[in-house]
Amino acid sequence: MSTEIYDNFPGRSFSTYDLLDEVTEKYGLDRREAHESIHAFLGQIVDIDGDGVILKREPVNPALLQSNDRDLDIRYWLTISDETADTIRDSFAAVYEIA
C-alpha cells in the first residue's frame, strides 16, 4: 500500500491530503506547520534511506507539464510507502503532544 502527500514548495499554497488532515486533527497543529513537519520528517527519512522512499512523483496538473515542460513551478503528488508514512507518524508522536 502507499500514501500520497503534496510536495513541499515553501511559502506556496498546498492541497490537503489524508496524512495532513490526520496530524492536524490529532496534534492540533495548523495546516502549514503540519505540512512542513511532514516534509521535515520525510527529509530525515530520505537522508537515512535514500531517495527511493519516494516511490512516485506525479504532476498535479500533467497538462501544464506537457505544455510548459521547462516550468520549475510544477507541483507534484508524492507517493510514499505506508511504512514511510508510519515512520512520519511515529516522528510526530515523539515530538508533539496529542491535542
ZIRAQUI-V512697 format. One record per residue. RES is the residue in one letter. SS is DSSP state (a for helix, b for strand, c for the rest). OMEGA is omega as a letter, one per 30 degrees, with the letter a starting at -180 (* if undefined). Layout:
# ZIRAQUI-V512697
res: {RES,RES}
ss: {SS,SS}
omega: {OMEGA,OMEGA}
This chain:
# ZIRAQUI-V512697
res: {M,S,T,E,I,Y,D,N,F,P,G,R,S,F,S,T,Y,D,L,L,D,E,V,T,E,K,Y,G,L,D,R,R,E,A,H,E,S,I,H,A,F,L,G,Q,I,V,D,I,D,G,D,G,V,I,L,K,R,E,P,V,N,P,A,L,L,Q,S,N,D,R,D,L,D,I,R,Y,W,L,T,I,S,D,E,T,A,D,T,I,R,D,S,F,A,A,V,Y,E,I,A}
ss: {c,b,b,b,b,b,c,c,c,c,c,c,c,c,c,c,c,a,a,a,a,a,a,a,a,a,a,c,c,c,a,a,a,a,a,a,a,a,a,a,a,a,a,a,a,a,a,a,a,c,a,a,a,b,b,b,b,b,b,c,c,a,a,a,a,a,a,c,c,c,c,c,c,c,c,b,b,b,b,b,b,a,a,a,a,a,a,a,a,a,a,a,a,a,a,c,c,c,c}
omega: {a,a,l,l,l,a,a,l,a,l,a,l,l,l,l,l,a,a,l,l,a,a,l,l,a,a,l,l,l,a,a,a,l,a,a,l,l,a,l,l,l,l,l,l,l,l,a,a,l,a,a,l,l,a,a,l,l,l,l,a,a,a,l,l,a,a,a,a,l,a,l,a,l,a,a,l,l,l,l,l,l,l,l,l,l,l,l,l,l,l,l,a,a,a,a,l,l,a,*}
